[in-house]
């Protein structure tokens, strides 16, 4: 007979579930006693009124825990009185525990027409939409919480311990969306007793300028997400480096929209090929952490469309992400997650984005306005897209077709990404494979910035003593913090804003390469002692760092904790000093003229030390180029004084304020189009190291430039390896637009990474889409090619362009 679950049953379930998170750490007797007390006080009625429900829930509950719960918890429930068990089970049986954590659909759903893989994602989504109840629709447009964010909800046990999850519809075969922060690796693995590979930081990977490496990066994260029980990533950051003191600079892809958009798009494409939902974020203008919840980014539409939004456009066209995450901040008066211009006019109408928009965590401010603007999913809870949205639909304030559009987009993304057809099957992560991928990408990401008298590569047969200097250089290398933080192997999950050093030891890696040398370590805590060790060594290698994290900006671009002074003293004692930078962005180098070599290793990942040693000793010829400019001083930045929240700002409350929220201060991007190298070019400011710069152990020459202009322009030239080692050269192509276009002096329009043996030459062709040569016309709301003279420049960095040719375009 059908089971009737009365109000008492549901109340008991809701109340009883509150005890489940603690169940695994309670002794069976304690758990039994606690739930027995609750039962006696609240639910004397249920045993006699609903025995059928009791039996059904008991059976489903027993089955659920037989497959997934620890022995202590199982033993506890075996000893509980039936009624207490029923209560806990009732909380766990929305669709038989969402079909055992939603990895399996109801059997009848597998035979439904929308399970036909030959149909398009749009057709399948439309079919499912017609079957949904209003409550099921509402369930799909909001999250169900995350650990540590508010009180646990009754169905919190369905989550995978990540950033959050969205319920599915098991009767129709629609799975839970299990989300994980996965900027440079899967976060919170320790919580699940798991391991994750830490890849080099995103900005580090951008230094490879290699779409294939970006693909490998995304594919590895996609595989490890699924292995750990997730089917959606929250990585994919592509905000441009307008403010290099931004604490999340390391999570993004540098300062140029063509480079950043191309690389993030290739990452997303290969991530989603593993059957996970890909994400691109933070849309838009989320270019600093200071006051991120309440600042209003003021910028012209043209400047926005040609900079940050252009990176998103290229990333979306390249990678086809299933989701876009809107940002915390406001843009031109409206918060990003209720900004109609961003979400509807540009993203969904102009770019024809078919996926769904989810809010950053706590970034939703309203119900009616957000829904009308184009927000499809609120995270991580349902303050605005739960009961308030249901009431708004029923009252007509939010039209049903509008809700249906939100739901259809989410369903379409589930089908398009493959998470419906390829359910999660937890498995063991390929640890060694991850190590190899992380090391290989880091080897392509290390930028050689200085190499006086070819001090590098080091010759282990000629060096008798090496000093390794720097905090933690004996045991580890620093990683980036915040929601991107990957748990180090064998350790518990770090606290928020805790500095985490991955156990990849530069000291041991160098010793392995120079086994015949005396390799000594000094932490640098006493600079005099470090200098003394350097003085008696053939070479001194100083490892220094500048930590960065979400939730904060760095105060300046200087190395913290006296590290500049440490380098000065070591270099004074031994001119054969090499500095290895572990940073998330540019730093100032007052000691640059006093050292022999400088390498930028970024936040280097699980095998960073091995990669650094391979470059130091020449097993790998460095090929990386800077994805952002290193300025000479902060006075040269577009905003020398960092804009921070004023007194009286609301902080986090500005985001989570119910009903209506307003930004409390402005950040005026009055530099407009002049982002990164475009600013320094236009203002004729010298820099420490320019965008696109990077040395090699080889040398390269350029010749024979030919430009064929048209709807698609091709730029052809020859590169020759004039050195004695095989290597890869990143050949960069820039264009200067007609003066009437009122554009920066030049813009990157393409590049090619070319592998060359010693003495080898190759003919290289770079294809330039017309869009990359166009200007956004605000009055016509369209991209236009300005007729006139276009100069194409080719070379090894934004300031080393030996080839130039001018053509007329109409």
Buried (B, 14 or more C-beta within 10 A) or exposed (E): EEBEBEEBBEBBBBBBBBBBEEBBEBEBEEBBBBBBEBBEEBBEEBBEEBEEBBEBBBEBBBEBBEEEBEEBBBEBBEEBBBBBBBBBBBBBBBBBBBBBBBBBBBEEBEEBEBBEEEBEBBBBBBBBBEBBEEEBBBBBBBBBBBBEBEEBBBBBBBBBBBBBBBBBBBBBBBBBBBBBBBBBBBBBBBBBEBBBBBBBBBBBBBBBBBBEBBBBBBBBBBBBBBBBBBBBBBBBBBBBBBBBBBBBBBBBBBBBBBBBBBBBBBBBBBBBBBBBBBBBBBBBBBBBBBBBBBBBBBBBBBBBBBBBBBBBBBBBBBBBBBBBBBBBBBBBEBBBBBBBBBBBBBBBEBBEBBBBBBBBBBBBBBBBBBBBBBBBBBBBBBBBBBEBBBEBBEEEBBEEEBBBBBBBBBBBBBBBBBBBEBBBEBEEBBBEEBBBBBBBBBBBBBBBBBBBEEBBBBEBEEBEBBBBBBBBBBBBBBBBBBBBBBBBBEEEBBEEBEEBBBBBBBBBBBBBBBEEBBBBBBBBEEBEBBBBBBEEBBBBBBBBBBBBBBBBBBEEBBBBBEBBBBBBBBBBBBBBBBBBBBBBBBBBBEBBEBBBBBBBBBBBBBBBBBBBBBBBBBEBBBBBBBBBBBBBEBEBBBBEEBBEBEEEBBEEEBBBBEEEBBBBBBBEBEBBBBBBBBBBBBEEBEBBBBBBBBBBBBBBBBEEBBBEBEEEBBBBBBBBBBBEBBBBBBBBBBBBBBEEBEBBBBBBBBBBBBEBEEEEBBEBEBEBBBBBBBBBBEEEEEBEBBEEEBBBBBBBBBBEBEBBBEBEBE
